[in-house]
Amino acid sequence: MPTQKTDLQDDVFYATNITTAIWRRRWPIALVAALSMAMGIAVAFSLSDRYRSYAQIRVEKVSPVSSGVSGLAILGGGESEIETEIFALKSRKILGQLIDDLNLRIYAQPDAPPFYQRLPVFGKYFHDDTAPSAVIKVDLLDVPENWQGKEFFLTYEGEDSFNFRLPDETALEGRVGEPLTHPKSGLTLTVASLSGPVGQDFTLRKDRFFSTLAWLQKNLEVFQVRRTDLVTLSMTDFDAERSQKILAAALDVYSAFNNDYVVEKAQKRLDHVEGELPVAMKAIDEAEEALKEFQEESRMIDVQIQTEYLLKLLAENEALLRQDQRPAEQERLEEIRDEIMKSLGEIPNTQQQMLNLQRDIEIAQEIYIGLMKVVQEQRVQRASAYGTVRILDEPLADDRPVGRGRSIIILAVTFLGTILAMVVAIAKAHRRREDSSIA
């Protein structure tokens, strides 16, 4: 019992010492907390604002009249169709064309203003509202491979002229609308438009293709709306207008590719069926030729006519046999009768062969007529073929910046700074106490 009481007294004494150490150094701790908060504010507002654009599409289910498969959905069906479309939208084929169409490998932006000009309350007092906004548009930036991904710096000097600095510190003078070349490195720059206050700095960069592709795939979000056929798309970028432009171009590229794919599939089916028509026509010709050759070999055109003719010959032969009693003539007439009877006996086999050949002609004709109907249907489908993607909501940018957790950053940095100051204060107090006890 005395031991427990002693431990409790030690804990109370230790807590009292900590509290006393913190209280005695409250002003240095408060100063560190204030500095930490200022540092958190500087970090939080040094981050550029990011904006997001939204759009929504509908992926229609595949029908026999359309493509037979969804655009780009070579594998899968049903619900997996939408998943395939989502992956296809972020594929290298689609985004690669988007990168080329919009020159997304070229980064050209004005340098961000100091963080104090971006403060929510006091920033407007440091910002000159009369100064022209800084805007740059670059039509062409060709750089050697070893300079891809490196930053170039451009300073506006007024009257459409600018100073351009290379990574090797070489400075070039250029004008808006005129190509600027550096023969030694192979660099070519064409600035289409440039505005801003004199002395405004801009940062330019030509990114590698796969770096830009990775950036697009990261910032272009595509997801299915629950278990529906609706797909929502969003694009995040540091410029609201640019994010909307990128998203609109992505939808245009994908819709065109989706439609081309469906039309191409319809055209391939039509070409395949039309390619079978000559084969079917050749089968008809071969069947008719076989029937014609058989008729010539059997010397008959119509089995019924042939039968009637042979029966007539047989009746005439029998009449002659009854009339002429000469032995030689009787023998000759009997031979004729035997030949006629033999021919009559062969007629059923000949008739069956002829029926088979006629049936071959009918089957070949039916196949050809069926193919002609399919061709007509495929031509109608080809003329009415369209993609499976429908744009419901056109891209629209939200003019409010996407939350970057600035409040969390400020609180986290302030908290960490305060805790660190407290730990230092407690450590100093503990060391001083140990030194006093040794002395």
C-alpha positions as CSV (number, residue, x, y, z in Angstrom):
1,M,0.0,0.0,0.0
2,P,2.7,2.5,0.8
3,T,4.4,1.6,-2.6
4,Q,1.3,2.4,-4.5
5,K,0.9,5.7,-2.8
6,T,4.6,6.5,-3.6
7,D,4.1,5.7,-7.3
8,L,1.0,7.9,-7.4
9,Q,2.9,10.8,-5.8
10,D,5.7,10.3,-8.3
11,D,3.3,10.4,-11.3
12,V,1.7,13.6,-9.9
13,F,5.1,15.1,-9.3
14,Y,6.2,14.2,-12.9
15,A,3.1,15.6,-14.5
16,T,3.4,18.8,-12.4
17,N,7.0,19.2,-13.6
18,I,6.0,18.8,-17.2
19,T,3.2,21.3,-16.9
20,T,5.5,23.7,-15.1
21,A,8.2,23.3,-17.8
22,I,5.6,24.0,-20.5
23,W,4.2,27.0,-18.7
24,R,7.5,28.6,-18.0
25,R,8.4,28.4,-21.7
26,R,4.9,29.3,-22.9
27,W,6.0,32.3,-24.9
28,P,8.8,30.5,-26.9
29,I,6.3,27.7,-27.5
30,A,3.6,30.2,-28.7
31,L,6.2,31.8,-30.9
32,V,7.1,28.5,-32.5
33,A,3.4,27.7,-32.9
34,A,2.9,31.0,-34.7
35,L,5.9,30.4,-36.9
36,S,4.6,26.9,-37.7
37,M,1.2,28.3,-38.6
38,A,2.9,30.9,-40.8
39,M,4.9,28.2,-42.5
40,G,1.8,26.1,-42.9
41,I,0.0,29.0,-44.5
42,A,2.9,29.6,-46.9
43,V,3.0,25.9,-47.9
44,A,-0.7,25.6,-48.3
45,F,-1.1,28.7,-50.4
46,S,2.0,28.0,-52.5
47,L,0.1,25.2,-54.1
48,S,-1.6,26.2,-57.3
49,D,-5.4,26.0,-57.5
50,R,-6.8,23.0,-59.4
51,Y,-10.1,23.0,-61.2
52,R,-12.3,20.1,-62.3
53,S,-14.7,19.7,-65.3
54,Y,-17.5,17.2,-65.5
55,A,-19.4,15.4,-68.2
56,Q,-21.6,12.4,-68.5
57,I,-22.2,9.9,-71.3
58,R,-24.5,6.9,-71.9
59,V,-23.2,3.6,-73.3
60,E,-26.1,2.0,-75.2
61,K,-26.5,-1.7,-75.2
62,V,-25.6,-3.6,-78.3
63,S,-28.4,-4.4,-80.7
64,P,-28.4,-6.6,-83.8
65,V,-29.2,-3.6,-85.9
66,S,-26.1,-1.7,-84.7
67,S,-22.6,-2.9,-84.6
68,G,-22.9,-6.3,-83.1
69,V,-20.3,-5.3,-80.5
70,S,-19.8,-2.1,-78.6
71,G,-17.3,0.4,-79.8
72,L,-13.8,-0.9,-78.8
73,A,-15.6,-3.6,-76.6
74,I,-13.9,-6.4,-78.5
75,L,-14.2,-8.7,-75.4
76,G,-17.0,-9.0,-73.0
77,G,-20.6,-8.1,-73.1
78,G,-23.5,-7.0,-70.9
79,E,-22.2,-5.1,-67.9
80,S,-18.6,-5.8,-68.8
81,E,-19.3,-3.7,-71.9
82,I,-19.4,-0.5,-69.8
83,E,-16.2,-1.5,-68.0
84,T,-14.5,-2.1,-71.3
85,E,-15.6,1.3,-72.5
86,I,-14.2,2.9,-69.4
87,F,-10.8,1.2,-69.9
88,A,-10.9,2.1,-73.6
89,L,-11.6,5.8,-72.8
90,K,-8.2,5.9,-71.0
91,S,-6.4,3.8,-73.5
92,R,-3.2,5.0,-75.2
93,K,-4.9,5.0,-78.6
94,I,-7.5,7.5,-77.5
95,L,-5.4,9.6,-75.2
96,G,-2.5,9.5,-77.6
97,Q,-4.6,11.2,-80.3
98,L,-5.8,13.7,-77.7
99,I,-2.2,14.6,-76.7
100,D,-1.4,15.2,-80.4
101,D,-4.5,17.2,-81.2
102,L,-4.1,19.6,-78.2
103,N,-0.3,19.6,-78.0
104,L,-0.6,18.5,-74.4
105,R,3.1,17.7,-74.3
106,I,3.8,21.4,-74.3
107,Y,3.5,23.0,-70.9
108,A,3.4,26.8,-71.0
109,Q,2.1,28.7,-68.0
110,P,2.8,32.0,-66.2
111,D,4.7,31.7,-63.0
112,A,2.4,31.7,-60.0
113,P,2.2,34.9,-58.0
114,P,3.7,35.0,-54.5
115,F,1.6,33.1,-51.9
116,Y,0.6,36.2,-50.0
117,Q,-1.2,37.4,-53.1
118,R,-3.3,34.3,-53.0
119,L,-4.4,34.6,-49.4
120,P,-8.2,34.4,-49.0
121,V,-8.7,37.7,-47.2
122,F,-5.5,39.8,-47.5
123,G,-4.3,38.7,-50.9
124,K,-6.4,41.3,-52.8
125,Y,-4.5,44.1,-51.0
126,F,-1.2,42.9,-52.6
127,H,-2.6,42.3,-56.0
128,D,-2.6,44.9,-58.8
129,D,-6.0,44.7,-60.4
130,T,-5.0,47.1,-63.2
131,A,-2.2,44.8,-64.5
132,P,-3.1,42.7,-67.6
133,S,-3.5,39.1,-67.0
134,A,-0.6,36.8,-67.9
135,V,-1.5,34.5,-70.8
136,I,0.7,32.6,-73.2
137,K,-0.1,30.3,-76.1
138,V,2.6,28.2,-77.8
139,D,2.0,26.6,-81.2
140,L,5.3,24.8,-81.5
141,L,8.1,23.7,-79.2
142,D,10.5,21.2,-80.6
143,V,13.4,20.4,-78.4
144,P,16.2,17.7,-78.5
145,E,15.4,14.5,-76.7
146,N,17.8,15.3,-73.8
147,W,15.9,18.5,-73.1
148,Q,12.5,16.8,-72.9
149,G,11.0,17.3,-69.5
150,K,13.4,20.2,-68.6
151,E,12.1,23.7,-68.0
152,F,12.7,26.8,-70.1
153,F,12.1,30.3,-68.9
154,L,10.5,33.1,-70.8
155,T,10.2,36.7,-69.7
156,Y,7.8,39.2,-71.4
157,E,9.6,42.4,-72.4
158,G,6.6,44.2,-73.8
159,E,5.6,45.0,-77.4
160,D,5.4,41.4,-78.4
161,S,9.0,40.7,-77.6
162,F,10.4,38.2,-75.0
163,N,13.6,36.8,-73.6
164,F,13.9,33.0,-73.7
165,R,16.4,31.1,-71.6
166,L,17.5,27.6,-72.3
167,P,18.5,24.9,-69.7
168,D,22.2,25.6,-70.5
169,E,21.7,29.3,-69.6
170,T,21.7,30.5,-73.2
171,A,19.5,33.5,-73.7
172,L,17.6,34.2,-76.9
173,E,15.5,37.1,-78.0
174,G,12.2,36.4,-79.8
175,R,9.0,37.9,-81.0
176,V,5.4,36.7,-80.9
177,G,4.3,35.0,-84.1
178,E,7.8,34.5,-85.4
179,P,9.7,31.2,-85.2
180,L,12.7,31.2,-82.8
181,T,15.4,28.7,-83.6
182,H,18.6,27.6,-82.0
183,P,20.6,25.7,-84.6
184,K,23.1,24.3,-82.2
185,S,20.5,22.4,-80.2
186,G,17.8,22.0,-82.8
187,L,15.3,23.9,-80.7
188,T,12.3,25.7,-82.4
189,L,9.8,27.8,-80.6
190,T,6.7,29.6,-81.9
191,V,4.7,31.7,-79.5
192,A,1.3,32.4,-80.9
193,S,0.2,35.0,-78.3
194,L,1.6,36.6,-75.2
195,S,0.3,39.1,-72.7
196,G,0.9,40.2,-69.2
197,P,2.8,42.9,-67.3
198,V,6.3,43.7,-68.5
199,G,8.7,41.4,-66.6
200,Q,6.2,38.6,-66.2
201,D,7.9,35.2,-66.1
202,F,6.6,32.1,-67.8
203,T,7.7,28.5,-67.6
204,L,7.8,26.3,-70.7
205,R,8.4,22.6,-71.0
206,K,8.2,19.8,-73.6
207,D,7.2,16.7,-71.7
208,R,7.9,13.1,-72.9
209,F,4.9,11.3,-74.4
210,F,4.6,8.7,-71.7
211,S,4.9,11.4,-68.9
212,T,2.0,13.3,-70.5
213,L,0.0,10.0,-70.9
214,A,0.5,9.1,-67.3
215,W,-0.6,12.6,-66.2
216,L,-3.7,12.4,-68.4
217,Q,-4.6,8.9,-67.1
218,K,-4.2,10.2,-63.5
219,N,-6.3,13.3,-63.9
220,L,-8.9,11.9,-66.2
221,E,-11.4,10.0,-64.0
222,V,-14.0,7.7,-65.5
223,F,-16.5,5.7,-63.5
224,Q,-19.8,4.0,-63.8
225,V,-22.8,5.5,-62.1
226,R,-23.9,2.7,-59.8
227,R,-25.3,-0.2,-61.9
228,T,-26.6,1.9,-64.8
229,D,-25.4,2.5,-68.3
230,L,-24.3,6.0,-67.4
231,V,-20.6,7.0,-67.1
232,T,-19.3,10.1,-65.4
233,L,-16.1,11.7,-66.5
234,S,-14.0,14.4,-64.8
235,M,-10.8,16.2,-65.7
236,T,-8.7,18.0,-63.2
237,D,-6.2,20.7,-64.2
238,F,-4.7,23.9,-62.9
239,D,-6.8,25.9,-65.4
240,A,-10.6,25.6,-65.4
241,E,-11.0,26.5,-69.1
242,R,-8.2,24.1,-70.1
243,S,-9.7,21.2,-68.1
244,Q,-13.0,21.7,-69.9
245,K,-11.3,21.9,-73.3
246,I,-9.3,18.7,-72.6
247,L,-12.5,16.8,-71.5
248,A,-14.5,18.1,-74.5
249,A,-11.7,17.0,-76.9
250,A,-11.5,13.6,-75.2
251,L,-15.2,13.0,-75.7
252,D,-14.9,14.1,-79.3
253,V,-12.0,11.8,-80.0
254,Y,-13.6,8.9,-78.3
255,S,-17.1,9.4,-79.9
256,A,-15.5,9.6,-83.3
257,F,-13.4,6.5,-82.7
258,N,-16.4,4.6,-81.3
259,N,-18.5,5.6,-84.3
260,D,-15.8,4.7,-86.8
261,Y,-15.4,1.3,-85.1
262,V,-19.1,0.5,-85.4
263,V,-19.2,1.6,-89.0
264,E,-16.1,-0.4,-89.8
265,K,-17.6,-3.5,-88.3
266,A,-20.7,-3.0,-90.3
267,Q,-18.7,-2.5,-93.5
268,K,-16.7,-5.7,-92.8
269,R,-19.8,-7.7,-92.5
270,L,-21.2,-6.2,-95.7
271,D,-18.0,-6.9,-97.5
272,H,-18.0,-10.5,-96.3
273,V,-21.5,-11.2,-97.4
274,E,-21.0,-9.5,-100.8
275,G,-17.9,-11.6,-101.2
276,E,-20.0,-14.7,-101.0
277,L,-22.3,-13.7,-103.9
278,P,-19.9,-14.7,-106.7
279,V,-19.4,-18.0,-105.0
280,A,-23.2,-18.6,-104.8
281,M,-23.6,-17.5,-108.5
282,K,-20.8,-19.9,-109.5
283,A,-22.6,-22.7,-107.7
284,I,-25.8,-22.0,-109.7
285,D,-23.8,-22.0,-113.0
286,E,-22.1,-25.3,-112.1
287,A,-25.4,-27.0,-111.2
288,E,-27.1,-25.8,-114.5
289,E,-24.1,-27.0,-116.5
290,A,-24.2,-30.4,-114.8
291,L,-27.9,-30.8,-115.6
292,K,-27.2,-29.8,-119.2
293,E,-24.3,-32.3,-119.6
294,F,-26.5,-35.0,-118.1
295,Q,-29.3,-34.3,-120.5
296,E,-26.9,-34.4,-123.4
297,E,-25.3,-37.7,-122.3
298,S,-28.7,-39.4,-121.7
299,R,-30.1,-37.8,-124.9
300,M,-33.2,-36.6,-123.2
301,I,-34.7,-33.2,-122.4
302,D,-37.8,-34.3,-120.5
303,V,-38.3,-37.7,-118.9
304,Q,-42.0,-37.7,-119.5
305,I,-41.6,-36.9,-123.2
306,Q,-38.9,-39.6,-123.5
307,T,-41.1,-42.2,-121.8
308,E,-44.0,-41.4,-124.1
309,Y,-41.7,-41.6,-127.1
310,L,-40.4,-45.0,-126.1
311,L,-43.8,-46.4,-125.4
312,K,-45.0,-45.2,-128.8
313,L,-42.0,-47.0,-130.4
314,L,-42.8,-50.1,-128.4
315,A,-46.4,-50.1,-129.6
316,E,-45.4,-49.7,-133.2
317,N,-42.8,-52.4,-132.8
318,E,-45.5,-54.8,-131.4
319,A,-47.8,-54.0,-134.3
320,L,-45.1,-54.9,-136.8
321,L,-44.3,-58.1,-135.0
322,R,-48.0,-59.2,-135.3
323,Q,-48.1,-58.2,-139.0
324,D,-44.8,-59.6,-140.3
325,Q,-44.3,-63.4,-139.8
326,R,-40.9,-63.7,-141.5
327,P,-38.4,-65.2,-139.2
328,A,-35.6,-62.8,-140.0
329,E,-37.8,-59.8,-139.6
330,Q,-39.3,-61.2,-136.5
331,E,-35.7,-61.5,-135.0
332,R,-34.9,-57.9,-135.9
333,L,-38.1,-56.5,-134.4
334,E,-37.5,-58.5,-131.2
335,E,-34.0,-57.0,-130.9
336,I,-35.5,-53.5,-131.3
337,R,-38.2,-54.4,-128.7
338,D,-35.5,-55.5,-126.2
339,E,-33.6,-52.3,-126.6
340,I,-36.8,-50.3,-126.1
341,M,-37.6,-52.3,-122.9
342,K,-34.0,-51.7,-121.7
343,S,-34.3,-48.0,-122.2
344,L,-37.7,-48.0,-120.4
345,G,-36.0,-49.8,-117.5
346,E,-33.3,-47.2,-117.2
347,I,-35.8,-44.3,-117.1
348,P,-36.4,-44.4,-113.3
349,N,-32.6,-44.1,-112.6
350,T,-32.2,-41.3,-115.1
351,Q,-35.3,-39.5,-113.7
352,Q,-33.8,-39.7,-110.1
353,Q,-30.5,-38.3,-111.3
354,M,-32.2,-35.5,-113.1
355,L,-34.3,-34.7,-110.0
356,N,-31.1,-34.6,-107.9
357,L,-29.5,-32.2,-110.4
358,Q,-32.6,-30.0,-110.5
359,R,-32.7,-30.0,-106.7
360,D,-29.0,-28.8,-106.7
361,I,-30.0,-25.9,-108.9
362,E,-32.9,-25.0,-106.6
363,I,-30.7,-25.1,-103.5
364,A,-28.0,-23.0,-105.2
365,Q,-30.7,-20.4,-106.2
366,E,-32.2,-20.3,-102.7
367,I,-28.7,-19.7,-101.2
368,Y,-28.1,-16.9,-103.7
369,I,-31.5,-15.3,-103.0
370,G,-30.9,-15.6,-99.2
371,L,-27.5,-13.9,-99.6
372,M,-29.0,-11.1,-101.7
373,K,-31.5,-10.5,-98.8
374,V,-28.7,-10.4,-96.3
375,V,-26.7,-8.0,-98.5
376,Q,-29.7,-5.6,-98.6
377,E,-30.1,-5.8,-94.8
378,Q,-26.4,-5.2,-94.3
379,R,-26.4,-2.3,-96.6
380,V,-29.3,-0.8,-94.6
381,Q,-27.4,-1.4,-91.4
382,R,-24.2,0.1,-92.9
383,A,-26.1,3.2,-93.9
384,S,-27.6,3.6,-90.4
385,A,-24.6,2.5,-88.3
386,Y,-23.7,4.7,-85.5
387,G,-21.7,4.5,-82.3
388,T,-22.9,3.2,-78.9
389,V,-21.9,6.3,-76.9
390,R,-24.3,9.2,-76.4
391,I,-23.2,12.5,-74.7
392,L,-25.8,13.5,-72.1
393,D,-24.0,16.3,-70.3
394,E,-21.5,18.4,-72.2
395,P,-18.2,19.1,-70.4
396,L,-18.6,22.0,-67.9
397,A,-15.9,23.4,-65.6
398,D,-16.6,24.1,-61.9
399,D,-15.1,27.6,-61.3
400,R,-14.5,26.7,-57.7
401,P,-11.0,25.3,-57.0
402,V,-10.9,21.7,-56.0
403,G,-10.2,21.4,-52.2
404,R,-6.5,20.7,-51.6
405,G,-6.8,20.4,-47.8
406,R,-5.2,23.7,-47.1
407,S,-6.9,23.9,-43.7
408,I,-5.6,20.4,-42.8
409,I,-2.1,21.4,-44.0
410,I,-2.1,24.5,-41.8
411,L,-3.4,22.7,-38.8
412,A,-1.0,19.8,-39.2
413,V,2.1,22.0,-39.5
414,T,1.0,24.1,-36.6
415,F,0.3,21.1,-34.4
416,L,3.6,19.4,-35.3
417,G,5.5,22.7,-34.6
418,T,3.8,23.1,-31.2
419,I,4.4,19.5,-30.2
420,L,8.1,19.8,-31.2
421,A,8.4,23.0,-29.1
422,M,6.9,21.3,-26.1
423,V,9.1,18.3,-26.4
424,V,12.2,20.6,-26.5
425,A,11.0,22.6,-23.5
426,I,10.4,19.4,-21.5
427,A,13.8,17.9,-22.5
428,K,15.6,21.1,-21.4
429,A,13.8,21.1,-18.1
430,H,14.6,17.5,-17.5
431,R,18.3,18.0,-18.3
432,R,18.4,21.0,-16.0
433,R,16.9,19.0,-13.2
434,E,19.4,16.2,-13.7
435,D,22.3,18.7,-13.7
436,S,21.0,20.2,-10.4
437,S,20.8,16.7,-8.8
438,I,24.3,15.8,-9.8
439,A,25.6,19.1,-8.5
